[in-house]
Amino acid sequence: MADLLVHYAVSRAAATGAGRRVVLAECLLLGAVLPDVLAKPFDVVFQLGWATTTTHAPIPWVAVAYVVAHLFRSPHRPAAFLGVLLGGWLHIGVDLLRETMGMGAIALL
């Protein structure tokens, strides 16, 4: 839980620069917590340890952002894609700084 709060706080500070672009700012917040939210059920319920590596790698995150952006109406999709993408990359960057990614850092090589 503390990990999600750290990601939310960092992304909230970054989202203040979005100004009046509400969809971009909110999707930045969503993208910052989504890697952990997606990885936890796969790790706990299905016991797939590789799910954390997949959701914490920058290249697969582009595909996740693309899929999530299609949950929005078409005028908002570009902003949603950019917000989720940048939020996820911000999440990965914070995890790299905190050195809690474990084997997930190998996916960046």
N, C-alpha and C positions, 0 to 999 in steps of 0.2 A: 504494500500500500504506500509506503514511503517513497518507493521508486516512482510510482505514478504521480505522486504529488510533486516530486522534483521535476519530472518532465513537464507537468502542467505549469508549474511556476516559471520555468525557463521559456516555454512556448508562449505563455501569457505576456511575458516581457517582450518577446519578439513580435507578438501579434499587435502590440500597440502601434507599431510602425505601419500597419496596414491602413490605418485611418478609417475612411468611410467604406472601404471594401469589406463588408460584413461577411460575405461568403468566404473570402480568402482568409480572413482572421479566424473564423470559426473552424474552417477546415484545417488550418495550421494547428489549432488546439487538438482537433480530432486526430490528425496525423502524428502528433507527438505522443499520444497515449496508445494508439492503435497497434503498434508492434508488440507491446506486452499483452494487450488484450487479446490479440489473435494467437499469440504463442502459448499462453497459459493453458487454455483448454486442451490443446494438442499435447502439451507436456504432462498435464495432470491426469486427464481422462484417458487419452489414448497412449500415453507414455512414449511419445515420439520426441526424443530429445533434439532431433534435427530441425524441428519446427522453429525453435528459437534462432538457430543459425539462419534459416531461410527468411524469417521476418526481420532480422537485424542485418541484412545485407543490402547495399545500395541498389544493385542492379535488379534483383527481384522486387524491390520496393516500387520501382517504376510500374510494374505490372499490377501491383496491389493498388497503387494510386489511380491507375487507369480504370480498374474495375469499380473502385469506390466512387470515382467521379461520375460513372454512369448511373449511380443511384440518384443523381440530381437532375433537375430539368436542364434541357439543352442550353439555355442562355447562361446557366451557372456552371456548366461543366469545365470550361477552361480554368476558372478561378478555383473550383473545387479540386481539380487535378493538381494545380500548382500548390495549393495550400496543403493537401495531404502529402504530396511529394516532399515539399520543404519541411513540413512537420516531422515526417518520418526520418528524413536525413538529419534533422536537428536532434531527434531522439537517438539516432545511431552515434552522432557526434558526442552527445552527453554521455552515452554509455562508454564510448572509447575513452573519454576523459576520466571517468570514474573507474575504469578497469574492472568492470563487473561482467563483461560480455563473455568471458571464458573463451571457449573455442570459436565463438562467433566472429572474432576478429580475423580468423583465418580466411573468411569469405571475402575480406577486403583485399587480399593479396592477388 
